[in-house]
Amino acid sequence: MKTFSVEEVAKHNKAGDCWLIIENKVYDVSSFLSEHPGGQKVVLKVAGMDATKQFNNLHGPDILPKWGPKLLIGEVAKPGSQTAPPKKQENVKPKTDNTFGEIVAFGDPNWYQGWNSLYYKDTHRKFRAAVREFVEKEIMPYAFEWDENRSLPKELYRKAYQAGWLPGVVGLWPTEYAGDKIAGGVKPEEFDHFHELILIDEVARCGSGGVLWGLLEGLQIGLPPVLKFGSKELRQRVAPQVLRGEKLICLCITEPYAGSDVASIQTTATLSEDKKHYILNGEKKWITNGMFADYFTVAVRTGGEGAKGISMLLVERGPGVTTKQMLCSGVWSSGTAYVTFEDVQVPVENLIGQENEGFKYIVQNFNHERWGFVVQANRFARVCIEESFKYAHKRETFGKKLIEHPVIRLKLSHMARQVEATHAWLENVTLQMNTLDKQQQATLLAGPIALMKAQATLTFEYCAREAAQIFGGLSYSRGGQGEKIERLYREVRAYAIPGGSEEIMLDLSIRQAMRLSKL
């Protein structure tokens, strides 16, 4: 890389010829002045100077990686070597410890930071590294932009498949429909729920529920009913396209009239006179990915009242299917929709499983769905810690950095203790998912996972609130340094309510415990 002296950089200090130093790197921002969102005058104030402090005070950590490479022209030469040719880079010694990532306190699970763990093998470490590389390059620099645009680029899904990890969110790797290419060289038979945990956890580092839900959630909850209970023809017709990111799918259960009370849904599906189609009528609300979906996995009423009258249909977007964007507080890029079905003709071949058995199929997927929410919510709580920890080491008040104030350290410690406790519980439950059979999981894990979901969302809410206090006014404006905190603070309710509200989860956990109790 070309080197410049500080004196040489200082000569480029006006419009049309404007250089800056940021973190010892030299950037030519002359062509960027007119595009700068804050106007060019604020940039010209530090033209030809070291603007590191000013830049960090106004921008989030994702801005420089996104725009910097286009403007980078060199680096600042060390004193006394301004005219010397750049030295050949010395070989960097490989790490001799077992650490990974940025090593920000509590910013990653402790096994990333040198702790021993019985849960993870080399396949997990390689997979983790591959997914993180993709997320940092293809997702993190654009999360804010996609959120503001209320959508994700179509090619992102295909890229995630080609990178070898998108299909991993449906549980164990679906080789028959997704092939055997897995990130990090993991073999399909090696892929387990800890790989899936890593996948979701790493993507959640972007700090956007909208990106996470838009990319993963529709697939994670919409396709499993088809994979587990659909006919072979239906699976082969739908699964490969969805797993490869060529088509999108969503789950349609919640209605304006029925939220957590799934047994009370009113959307109807009646057989046509020739018995070749179901005629579908009804409305679904708060449907993740509904705006973009090609397929809708829909809970319908084909029988009488209650749980025994519910079936599931795979509905393709077409005549009679309309979707309207819902204006929600958060998760904007996930395409949350109000879906209306008006006399939609659904081939009987699109029935998932048996008629009037749909409630059992829905319930069987709840544990996995809620487990996924725990992974997401607890990583978002970690993002709050990581962002706060970094900011507290940078921001100065009353003559010293925030981290030097005991009240800030107290906030960080309370955030950390809750996140670490939740993650330990999460890993224990994930081990049970790997080792218990399906019947044992259904019997033993429903209550604990419900309780753990409430724990994770309450922890997320606490951390988002404390992070907002640490960031102050920056957490109240979209974009900039407080971007992730502002967004996550809005998105807490999207985790505390969907998939079973905290109140329902807490009550369910105790009712399940009562069933297993011998009292």
Secondary structure as UniProt FT lines:
FT   STRAND          3..4
FT   HELIX           6..10
FT   STRAND          13..14
FT   TURN            15..16
FT   STRAND          17..22
FT   TURN            23..24
FT   STRAND          25..28
FT   HELIX           30..35
FT   TURN            37..38
FT   HELIX           41..44
FT   TURN            45..48
FT   HELIX           52..58
FT   TURN            61..62
FT   HELIX           63..71
FT   STRAND          72..76
FT   TURN            79..80
FT   TURN            82..83
FT   TURN            101..102
FT   TURN            105..106
FT   HELIX           110..112
FT   HELIX           122..134
FT   HELIX           135..139
FT   HELIX           140..142
FT   HELIX           143..149
FT   HELIX           154..162
FT   TURN            163..164
FT   HELIX           166..170
FT   HELIX           175..178
FT   HELIX           183..185
FT   HELIX           188..190
FT   HELIX           193..203
FT   HELIX           204..206
FT   HELIX           209..212
FT   HELIX           213..217
FT   HELIX           218..222
FT   HELIX           224..229
FT   HELIX           232..243
FT   TURN            244..245
FT   STRAND          249..252
FT   HELIX           262..264
FT   STRAND          268..271
FT   TURN            273..274
FT   STRAND          277..287
FT   TURN            288..292
FT   STRAND          295..301
FT   HELIX           307..309
FT   STRAND          310..316
FT   TURN            319..320
FT   STRAND          321..325
FT   HELIX           332..334
FT   STRAND          337..347
FT   HELIX           348..350
FT   STRAND          351..352
FT   TURN            355..356
FT   HELIX           358..392
FT   TURN            393..394
FT   STRAND          396..397
FT   TURN            398..399
FT   STRAND          400..401
FT   HELIX           402..404
FT   HELIX           406..435
FT   HELIX           438..444
FT   HELIX           446..471
FT   HELIX           472..476
FT   TURN            481..482
FT   HELIX           483..496
FT   TURN            498..499
FT   HELIX           502..516
//
